[in-house]
Amino acid sequence: MLTLFGSLAVAIMFVSYWLERRSKWMVLVFALGCALTAAYSGLVSAYPVTIIEGLWALVALRRFMKRHRDESPVLE
């Protein structure tokens, strides 16, 4: 079951990264996939991967927030 969780997390990362240009929401899904992969690697005691994936999740979340702000309509 744990292997299935890890495989699903990485698949979410892969597909959302591939579709990232189509929607800002794919960037957010990528951040979620990174967080899930970090959780999986923590569960299997692969702590260096946990740290790297956690950082990727933060970077992707920051990219989503910037893109969301840039693409939001300005109300004046």
Protein Blocks (a to p, Z undefined) as FASTA:
>chain_A
ZZmmmmmmmmmmmmmmmmmmmpmklmmmmmmmmmmmmmmmmmnopaklmmmmmmmmmmmm
mmmmmmmmmmpccdZZ
